[in-house]
Amino acid sequence: MDDKKNIEKIEEVINRIKPYLQADGGDIQFKRYENGVVYVSLKGSCSGCPMASITLKEMVENVLISEIPEIIKVINEN
């Protein structure tokens, strides 16, 4: 899959994840995709939450990697 299609799929997956984060007062914003790495920004209550790294790894990263094999990692940039 080319980068444009990957970005479209990334945005689609993130939009499906957003309601779960928003239900707890948080949010997520897609920043960019480079060389298999997705850069996001966790917002709201997610930005200062001690569980944010677990949310990022267990929810966001796992879902993105399972749906888009080209993705190798997700990084939070605040």
Secondary structure as UniProt FT lines:
FT   HELIX           3..22
FT   TURN            23..25
FT   STRAND          26..34
FT   TURN            35..36
FT   STRAND          37..44
FT   HELIX           45..48
FT   TURN            50..51
FT   HELIX           52..54
FT   HELIX           55..61
FT   HELIX           62..67
FT   TURN            69..70
FT   STRAND          73..76
//
